[in-house]
Amino acid sequence: MKLENLREERILQGKTQTYMAKKLGYKYTSGYANIEMGRTKPSLEIAKHIADLLNIGVQELFFGQKLHKKSNSFEEDRS
């Protein structure tokens, strides 16, 4: 898991750890901060919510991998 991506993306978007913690339903900022520092691994549900808040894909945010867009038709795949 690339936690530096998480912190960098949050900062780039001007969001604070307090903002993220509140949006994720944590009572204290440390609940979110522990994820960023690698002390706690987020559940898939929380990871998806974090990605949604940052408007980025889970794969890209946590693993540094962009998923390729799937084509809509067989013909596009063959070209």
GISULFEN-V611171 format. One line per field, one symbol per residue. ss: DSSP state (H for helix, E for strand, C for the rest). phi: phi as a letter, one per 20 degrees, with the letter a starting at -180 (. if undefined). A space follows every 50 residues. Layout:
ss->???
phi->???
This chain:
ss->CCHHHHHHHHHHCCCCHHHHHHHHCCCCHHHHHHHHCCCCCCCHHHHHHH HHHCCCCHHHHHHCCCCCCCCCCHHHHHC
phi->.efffffgfffgemeeffgfgffenffcgfgfgfffenfceffgffgfff fffelbfggffecmceeffffebffffef
